[in-house]
């Protein structure tokens, strides 16, 4: 409740200030006629209707900024009141704006400004009493108590406001920490499910391999046994697929709203990747391409993508890149070079690109290096074994 009201009041600070000052405006309007009916021959006491309204307006107008700029508002009102005293004009109800501004300074500004404003208000009480012919100690004491009460009320309200703000911030921090703990727990659960998924898939695939080997041996000698083995393979595969769908569905629950089911990129999208890399780049392919698994194609794609991103970030404005794919008999060599700043590029903390490339290559039994080139520029070199049969 406090937080919502504070947010609304901050958005409509001028309206809130006007509402707070409206009783004082009403008092000034009600007393306009009595003050303007004073006799002109009374020195220092007479003020016309127009002068009264004008003086009241310039005293009350700065209060519209008492929330956003309390110290300047108090300074303007105090200066106008001091000029009024120099002109030997009697105090009017609008001079109470000094006390309203004093409360705002004590409520919203730092303690040093609040203390200075309190001293200025106390000086104003003294000057106002000097204006009359016979000031008394009792009148000065009463005025001092009145000013001190308003000042202390503002200080207390300031302390209370800061306390409530700290409580609100503490509650928001506790809520963020609770959400963070929930996300950590969810991540740990997803990790456990992923391990379980690995175990399920590994077990079922092992069963299918054994059954397939048995069917291969029995297909001529015992066709019926081979048929049963094939049926077991089919049943085991369906069970594994159903289990994978169930577990992967749990893993995707948190990202269901933003999940993109488009196919993962592969080697067929390399030309498009190179064209849109943001840095001038060229793709060269040598050797006879073979059929690589989709996962291995994705690994190659991500390695090249990260290497081009590195060239864009660190190579400099005039850097160019060269992407080379060399297919051999037993391995695929991926080489991305640029002619940028290389070792002269500023180091940036927090990057995980090389770590990600190593993880992807290691998963397929390969190796990757990334380092500045001796003649300038940067080079990423990855070697991945080709584990599948070549296409005819």
Secondary structure as UniProt FT lines:
FT   HELIX           2..11
FT   HELIX           13..30
FT   HELIX           32..36
FT   TURN            40..41
FT   TURN            43..45
FT   HELIX           49..61
FT   HELIX           62..65
FT   TURN            66..68
FT   HELIX           70..86
FT   TURN            87..88
FT   HELIX           93..96
FT   HELIX           97..108
FT   HELIX           111..131
FT   HELIX           137..221
FT   HELIX           223..251
FT   TURN            254..258
FT   HELIX           267..269
FT   HELIX           270..275
FT   STRAND          280..286
FT   HELIX           294..314
FT   TURN            317..318
FT   STRAND          320..327
FT   STRAND          331..338
FT   HELIX           342..344
FT   TURN            349..350
FT   HELIX           353..363
FT   TURN            364..365
FT   STRAND          367..372
FT   TURN            374..375
FT   STRAND          378..385
//
